[in-house]
Amino acid sequence: MKNICILLILLGIVLLPEMMVAQNELLGKVTEAGTRNPINGISVFIPDLNRGAISDSAGNFRIVNLPSGQYLVFASAIGFSSQIFYVAFDHVTVKDFSLTHSSAELKAVVVTGLLSAQDNSNVPFPVSTFSHQDLLQESYTNVIDAISKIPGVSAITDGQSISKPVVRGMGYNRVVTVADGVSQQGQQWGDEFGIEVDPDAVNRVEILKGPSSLVYGSDAISGVINFLPEAIVPEGQVKGDLLFNYQFNNGLIGSMAHLAGHEKDIFWSVRVDNTMAHAYKNANDGYVLNSQFSNFNTDGTIGINHSWGYSKLHFSYFQLQTGIVDGTRDSATGILERQFALGDSVFYLIPTKQELKSYSPLVINQLVRHEKLVWDNSINVGDGRITATFAWQQNRRQENNDPTIPNTSNIDYLLNTINYDVRYISGTKNKFTYSAGANGLYQDSKNKGTLLLIPEYNLFSIGGFFIANKDFGKFILNGGLRYDARTFKGHDNYIDSNGNELSPNDPDAIHRFTAYSSDFNGPSGSLGVVYHMTNSFDLKANVSRGFRAANVAETGSNGIHDGTVVYEIGDPDLKPETNWEVDLSGTFTNPNLTAEIDLFSNWIDKYIYPKPLQSKNGGDSINNSTPGFGDAPVFKYTQGTAMLIGGEAVVDIHPQSIPWLDWYNSFSLVNAVLKNEPDSSKYPPFIPPDRIQSEIHFDFNKSSKIFAHSYFKVGLEYDFKQTHFYDASSIYMGLSAYELAASQAPTRGYTLINIGAGTDFRKHDGSTSCSLYLVVNNLFNVAYMDYMSRFKYYPANFTTNPVRVGVYNMGRNVSLKLIVPLEF
């Protein structure tokens, strides 16, 4: 790490004279197509250079201190279709934009996972985007919940505060989450761990599906979810916003304050926000006891932006305290009960109204804290760039799950991570661009609790890659190669009978974990082509090979997994997973219609999954040696072959003659099987059911003296019955015979209706004084159970007829958001 930093500094000193020569400018005007009237407030941005401007009342914009070379520039604003150009900067360059009114976003820009920013139509593998405006128009309780409506994306949920992303049927360590330019490193291997990203700090989301993105290496075999921060404020401006959010179902109260500025090449940003919610409710369970949470976040950025490039330092702090729902019910009333300790004994009591409406979790809860410091640099070298990103992250998860010792964390994981990434991105010559670089991470994990599942460990990984792109006119060829190496070392651990750590020489010491070392290495690659058959129709094909090293749970587990109450055993001799994925897609776009179909086939060799062990006498192996837990089935991680096929289809109708109307429709499906497994276990758990979504969006673009950018929308979501389910009877041994039968039954389908509306309120000078958003999810208060919810395996309510198993999802929820912009 030290040598890399020194090399970067020396390289900057050597190249400084050349870098300081470039003093190019981009000038232009943004007008409305047809009328040629100037448009005020249009964002003109250059993603690769992290620079932009806002058009003034005359439609003019100006961006200074630009390097030589060709870069993607795009203009976008609410109510207009974005426009994208590749512009070569040379001294003073003039480029005008002419935008059309549209309620649909006809083009998108992909910023990461590629050589440089590109128009989505030139990318050979499927990419979905979710804009800042999309986030404002949705109601959610965490950031993964917000994006789970994207076709091909879903979430494994553990209440309203914890969601894990799933892309095309795979999640956990098979999806890389990127925030602030680095891969987010928490506890991705666990069911009960969410993603520590502040939704109010997210400006835009990109989802790269499949292993085609070679930048991120291991763990990206299913895809990459990239949370992009806000763009730098144009030079000479100081602006910000206040956000207030209230949700009626769970009493959610959210508030955020943000301020950013840019003056004489120095830019900065600071944000503070807090969200808290009491227990949510539904028509079947009433209030879901202990589903409340509180979430505090803050972040800040400072940097310098000049003709030689930019350098910025970013810090963020994320804190989540959330209750843990256990699903225990009163046998007479069916009401969810809370645990109560008297001495060493635990009893169950019906909660009071005050406890249900409390914003503080009950005794069983977890506290998650994530700190991150990122140093991001981009140095212009001729027509190309050298980028270097270094980061430090600390993730700590503490769980209190014993009411007899309410202030003691039985589970306490502390993870420190150092990320590094250095690469060269060439300029465009003869329509050819390439990039080469190396990146990886170092991790150190400690166990500070007494309920142990995984050992303490160290991890080091490094990977090198080369990616190239060639534009042949109608054909665009994109491909690359990568090689990864990862070393994983689990540590020895000695404890007493209560789980407290002891010296190896102590006569009472129990050898809890045995030291081991696992090495993983292998290649990955991608080759794709885009064929612009006509101005309206594109064909894409891509073949990619992915690589994933086994995680700590898969290699080193030896204990009770508290979330599923099974005894898990890892295998340090596991081989890395590899997969081959083929993607085929076709896209048709014209002013009235956008239609896209994406098909994929994903073959995973040496797929890692837990499999029940058999006892010597036949039947499942049972462990009953862990204090506080009953009989637990024993599972050991093994390897096999998995096959996933499916795809997504989108039809977006946006008639040019009716610019205020947009009718968006999508369908997504995934079919997954484990080869050579019996019928009861041939389907992996948490494969999302087929889903149809349809939303009609009405935009009232004609502004008045009071209102602007007003809209109304109504949407339908239909989730099909999931008949390809994972048989949970071997795992959840504590369930009754009825509950075991229910766990083996298909999850019923359901239909949800959602509505939304919003508007900007204008000042006398035409600027926005505030914006108001109204969202109603589950309008008709449907009682439903999402197949991706871990609550579906919770105990039955025998007081109902018919008997219901598990805890249901949130009922009707009305959300109000108020945003007040601040400009100085």
RAJO-V108804 format. One line per field, one symbol per residue. psi: psi as a letter, one per 20 degrees, with the letter a starting at -180 (. if undefined). burial: 1 if it has 24 or more other ideal C-beta (glycine too) atoms within 12 Angstrom, else 0. A space follows every 10 residues. Layout:
# RAJO-V108804
psi=???
burial=???
This chain:
# RAJO-V108804
psi=gghggggggg hhghigghhi gplqqpqaqp rppfhjqqpq jppoqnghik qarpqahjjq qpprlqrqrp qppqpqqpiq pqppqppppo doppoqqoqq pqiqohqrpp hrjagrpqph ijpiqppqqo rhhgghjqpr irhhhhiiip pipappqmai ipppqpoliq bcjjpppppk jqppocmhiq hjpapmpohi jphqppoopr jhojhibqik ihapoooprq qppqpjqpra qpppppphgj kpopqppppq roplipqrqq qpqppqqaqr qrhgibpopk jqrqopqqqq qqrpoahibq pqppqqpppp pqropijpqp hhijppqqqp pocjqprpqp qrhhhhjqip qagorqpppo qpppopqopp ociaqpqppq qpqppppppo johimhjpoh poppppppqq opqporropk kpqrqqaqra rpqppqpjai ophqrqrqpp qqqqqpqqpp ojdhpppprr qqpqppppoq qqppraijjp prqhiphjpp ngppqrpppp qrqrrqprqp ongaiipqpq qppqprppqq ahhhhjqmap ohhilqoppr oijqqqqqqp ppppqppppr iippppppqq poooqkppqp ppqqrhjqaq pppkippiqb ppqpqppaqb pqppqbaqpp ooomphimij ppopqqpqqp ppqpqkqrhh kipqqloqrq ppqppppopn ioqahgqqlq rqqpqppopr poimqpojhh gmhiqrhghg hhijqqpqrq pppqrqqrqp pqrhjirphr qppppoqlgj lporophjpi iijrrqniiq orpppaprrq bppppppppo qpp.
burial=0001000100 0100100010 0101111111 1100000011 1111111111 1111100011 1111111111 1111111111 1111111010 0010111111 1111111111 1111111111 1111111111 1111111111 1111111111 1111111111 1111111111 1111111111 1111111111 1111111111 1111111111 1111111111 1111111111 1111101011 1111111111 1111111111 1100111111 1111111111 1101111111 1111111111 1111111111 1111111111 1111111110 0001111110 0000000101 1000110110 1111111111 1111111111 1011111111 1111111111 1110000011 1111111111 1111111100 0011111111 1111111011 1111111111 1111111111 1000011111 1111111111 1011100010 1000000000 0110010101 1111111111 1100000111 1111111111 1111111111 1111111111 1101111111 1111111110 0011111111 1111111111 1110000001 1110010010 0111111111 1111011111 1111000011 1111111111 1111000000 1111111111 1111111011 1000000111 1110111111 0101111111 1111100010 0111101101 0111111111 1000000111 1111111100 0111111111 1111111000 0001111111 1111111111 1000
